[in-house]
Amino acid sequence: MITCWEIAKAASLGRITVTPDTSTWLRRALAYPGIRLIELSPSIAVESCQLPGAFHRDPADQMIVAAARVLGISLLTADAKVLA
């Protein structure tokens, strides 16, 4: 869910362009085989506040990393701050 919000926010601020519109783009992206929408849960919220080390302060990234940790799934990212 957080990634959906980040895409919608970036599009609304003009940082990215999605066509034909954000809602359609997200619906199509979520329809790909193997893509699963993960809802936020209390355990993900708590984990996002207990990440190890000096994790950077972006709350969206904190929740994305926490979701991967709680669910035991891999996270694919090129975000240097997350990788650090």
C-alpha positions in Angstrom: 0.0 0.0 0.0 2.8 2.4 0.8 4.3 2.0 -2.6 0.9 2.8 -4.2 0.8 6.0 -2.1 4.3 6.9 -3.1 3.5 6.5 -6.8 0.3 8.6 -6.4 2.1 11.3 -4.4 5.0 11.5 -6.9 2.6 11.8 -9.8 0.5 14.4 -8.1 3.7 16.5 -7.5 4.8 16.1 -11.1 7.9 14.0 -10.1 6.8 11.1 -12.3 4.3 10.7 -15.2 1.9 7.8 -15.2 -0.5 7.2 -18.1 -3.3 7.4 -18.7 -3.8 8.3 -15.1 -2.6 7.2 -11.7 -5.6 5.0 -10.8 -5.5 3.2 -14.1 -1.7 2.7 -13.9 -1.9 1.3 -10.4 -4.8 -1.0 -11.3 -2.9 -2.4 -14.2 0.4 -2.7 -12.2 -1.4 -4.7 -9.5 -3.0 -7.0 -12.1 0.4 -8.5 -13.1 0.8 -12.2 -12.2 2.5 -12.6 -8.9 1.9 -9.1 -7.7 0.2 -9.0 -4.3 -1.0 -6.0 -2.5 0.2 -6.0 1.2 -1.9 -4.1 3.6 -0.4 -2.4 6.6 -0.8 -4.2 9.9 -0.1 -3.4 13.5 3.0 -5.6 13.4 4.4 -3.8 10.3 3.7 -0.4 12.0 5.6 -1.5 15.1 8.5 -3.1 13.2 8.8 0.2 11.2 9.7 1.9 14.4 12.2 -0.7 15.5 14.4 -1.2 12.5 18.0 -1.9 13.4 20.9 0.6 13.1 20.5 4.2 12.1 17.8 3.6 9.5 17.0 6.8 7.6 13.9 8.9 8.5 11.6 8.3 5.5 8.5 6.8 7.1 7.3 5.2 3.8 10.7 3.4 3.4 10.5 2.4 7.0 7.1 0.7 6.4 8.2 -0.9 3.2 11.3 -2.5 4.8 9.3 -3.4 7.9 6.7 -5.2 5.7 9.4 -7.2 4.0 10.9 -8.1 7.4 7.6 -9.1 9.1 6.5 -11.1 6.1 9.9 -12.7 5.5 10.0 -11.6 1.8 12.7 -10.2 -0.3 12.8 -6.5 -1.1 14.2 -5.4 -4.4 15.4 -1.8 -4.3 18.0 0.5 -5.8 17.4 3.1 -3.0 20.9 3.8 -1.6 19.5 4.8 1.7 17.5 1.6 2.2 20.5 -0.5 1.0 22.8 1.3 3.5 
